């Protein structure tokens, strides 16, 4: 296997770990406020060339649907 293939295999593992971490954070801390969450974009697609996902430069897009937006964000004035 080429060095590039190994590098991208590691990048895929890191993306999956990132998504798993966020899934756990949402489940443990926001289960009452989030209706659903999903990921999309280059991180979740098949990588057919070296420009489909560029580690360090590409991001992991996570979208959420809150049940009630008025209770989702922390009130910064309470700090």
Rosetta blueprint (number, residue, H / E / L):
1 X L
2 X L
3 X H
4 X H
5 X H
6 X H
7 X H
8 X H
9 X H
10 X H
11 X H
12 X H
13 X H
14 X H
15 X H
16 X H
17 X H
18 X H
19 X H
20 X H
21 X H
22 X H
23 X H
24 X H
25 X H
26 X H
27 X H
28 X H
29 X H
30 X L
31 X L
32 X L
33 X L
34 X E
35 X E
36 X E
37 X E
38 X E
39 X E
40 X E
41 X L
42 X L
43 X L
44 X L
45 X L
46 X L
47 X L
48 X L
49 X L
50 X L
51 X L
52 X L
53 X L
54 X L
55 X L
56 X L
57 X L
58 X L
59 X L
60 X L
61 X E
62 X E
63 X E
64 X E
65 X E
66 X E
67 X L
68 X L
69 X H
70 X H
71 X H
72 X L
73 X L
74 X L
75 X L
76 X H
77 X H
78 X H
79 X L
